[in-house]
Amino acid sequence: MIKYSLQCPEGHRFDSWFADGAAYDKLVSAGHVACAICGNTRVEKSIMAPRIGTGDSTAPSGSPDTGEATPAGPLSQPLSPAEQAIAALKKKVEETSDYVGGDFVKEARAIHEGTAPSRAIHGEAKLADAKKLLEEGVPVAPLPFTPQRKTN
């Protein structure tokens, strides 16, 4: 895996992970890499410094843009404008729609056909099933985050 710092023509900066450099090149040339803020697919790698582990787990991790210490780990707050925009979108989606989990395809189709009450939903679907919904005219779109699974 490799992490690249990317930038769109509007100057938005964001990071993304790729299997390797060839995977990045293939995805960018196919237009599958888009700015996390404005959606522009004309993204390029921006200058970045490699992160090399020192073995010292107490050393703060530096922000690549400012060099300032930033919180590390999975529980850190979103720092970049892109991360903040995605966090705000996730919050809005979770507050204004029903999570239907693995029943997303069935429920989206039922709403479209009028056999279920019309409402905003989000959930999980296999790529092939989501494509089939689109072919049937059901308006669906992927979310740039993983839905929070409701267990109770």
N, C-alpha and C positions, 0 to 999 in steps of 0.2 A: 504494500500500500504506500501511496505517496500523497502528501498534502501540498496543494498549490495555493498560493495567494493569487487571486484573480481580480481583474478590473474591467469594467465596461466603459464604453466611450463617454458615458455621463460622469465618470469618475468614481462610481460606487465601487468599493473594495469589499471582497468577501473571500473566504477560504472554502475549499472543497477537496474531498478525498477521491482518489482514483486508484484502480488496481495497479497501474503502472503508467509510464509516460506515453506508451502507445495507445492505451485505453483513453487517455485524455485527448490525444490527437484525433482519434477516431470519433469520439463523442462531440468534440468541438466542430469538426468538419461536417458532421451530420446535423449540426444545429441543436444538439441535445443538452448543451450547457448554457444556462441562462442566468442573467444577473438576478440575485436573490431579492433585489429591491425594485427594479424597474422591468425586469423580464427580458431585456435586450439580449439577443443571442450572439452578439458580436463581442465576445469576451476574450481577453488575452491574459497571459501570465504576467504578474507584476513582479517587481524586484522583491526578493525575499532572502532572508538568511536561513541556512539550514539549522534546525534545532538539534543540537548534539547533546546527548545525555552526559552529565558529569558524574553520575553515581551518587551525588549529594542530594538526597530527597528533601532536605530542609531549605535548599536554595529556591528563592521565588522565581517563577517563570516570568520572563519579560514579554511585554506586548511587542509584537513585531513592528508596529507603527511608531511607538513612542519610546520604547525601551523601559517604560515604567513597570513596576511590579503589578501583576494582576492576579486575581484569585485563580487557582487552578483546580481542576477536578470536575467531575460531572455535576456537582451541585452549585457551580458558579453561576452568577447572574449573566444574562446576555450583555455583551459589552459593545459590539459594533452596531451601527444602525441597521444592518441587515438582520442580525440576531434579534434586535429589539423589534423590528417589523414582523418577523416570523413569530415571535413570542406574543405580540399583540394580536396577530391574526389567529393564532391558536386559541388564545383566550376568547376572542369573539366567536369563533366557530363553536367552541365547547359551550359557550353561554347561550347561543342562539339556535342550536340545532340538537337533534336527538342522536345519541350514539347508538347505532344498531349492530355494531360489531361485524361478525362474519355473515350476517343476514343482509348486508348492504345491497347486493345485487338483486335479491328477491324483493326487498323493500322498495328500492328505487324503481324497479319495473312495475310493482303494484301501484305506487304513487303515480307514475306516468300513465298507467292504464286506467286510473281512477278507481281502483278497487281498494285502495288504502287512503286514509286522510292525507291531504296535501300538506306537507311540512318540510322544513329543511332537515336533512339527515347527514350524518357522516359515519363512516365505518371502514371496513377493510374488504378488498376484492382482489382477486388474481388479475394480472394484466390482461390475459385473454378474455376474462369475463367483462372487464371494464371496456375493452374494445368492442365487444359484442353489444353492450349497452349503447355505446355511441352509434354503432351501425344501425341500431333500432330507433335512433332518434331520442334516446333518453339523455337529458343534459347532465353529464357528470364531469368532474375535473379532479385531478390528483391534488392532494394537499402537500405542502412542502415540509411536513412534520409527521411524526407517528402519533396517531390518536392515543389519548390516555385511555387505557382499558378500564372499564367499569367492572368491578368484581362483585359488587353487592347491588 
